[in-house]
Amino acid sequence: MAEAAPGRAAGRALGQDRARSFAFMLGSPRPGGASERLARRAAEGLPPRAERSWLSLSGLPLPGAEGLGPASSAPAEDGCPGAAGHEKLLLDATLEHTDIVVVSPLYWYSVTAQAKLYLDYWARWMSSPELGFRTRMGGKTLWAVSTFARGQVHDAEPLVGMLRRTARYLDMAWGGALLHQVRSTGEPADPGTAHEATAFFGAARPDVARLGVE
């Protein structure tokens, strides 16, 4: 099931000349999970020229709470102050891509710890005036892809609400959320999942109806 209230950037058709690049931030603690498979199916519907980057947040671990102090004011060689290693890689990907896709199974009604820590680092990056993170995020589009084995679609409201409010706070567009239930084996519970997933990003056009999570 797809949910969205497209913003100004999400209202652009992906086939326009403006280049779009998608950073898929994989929040599952294990590779190749149901949410990642759903996201990869959705990516098949992107225009061929749309860049796709896949980053495993568990494979690029960030320091926990102890690493969330204000970013250093010392400028790095490439103008990204205070960032190094995995943090720098994720920061660069976040700033360089036009679209950020948070891919996470539903954990306790929200994203996984890996995905939440990545988003917590956004606050750290905003604390560095030299980086201008908040300004540079404005106009990008934020998306969500999530699967759940138990419950109903409305149980994902906290996940969707958190990301939608994050987009609003940073003046980003909210592209929408692709939410699907899976069986205990990780396989989709709905046989129509594949078709809807492939159409998900293409549905970021005002002429295509979107389904809302009530």
Sequence and secondary structure as in RCSB ss.txt:
>XXXX:A:sequence
MAEAAPGRAAGRALGQDRARSFAFMLGSPRPGGASERLARRAAEGLPPRAERSWLSLSGLPLPGAEGLGPASSAP
AEDGCPGAAGHEKLLLDATLEHTDIVVVSPLYWYSVTAQAKLYLDYWARWMSSPELGFRTRMGGKTLWAVSTFAR
GQVHDAEPLVGMLRRTARYLDMAWGGALLHQVRSTGEPADPGTAHEATAFFGAARPDVARLGVE
>XXXX:A:secstr
 EE    TTTTS TTSSS  EEEEEE  SSTT HHHHHHHHHHTTS TTSEEEEEETTTS    GGG S   SS 
 TTS TT  HHHHHHHHHHHH SEEEEE   BTTB  HHHHHHHHHHHHHHT TTTTHHHHHTT EEEEEEEESS
S GGGGHHHHHHHHHHHHHTT EEEEEEEEEB TTS BSSTTHHHHHHHTGGG STTS      
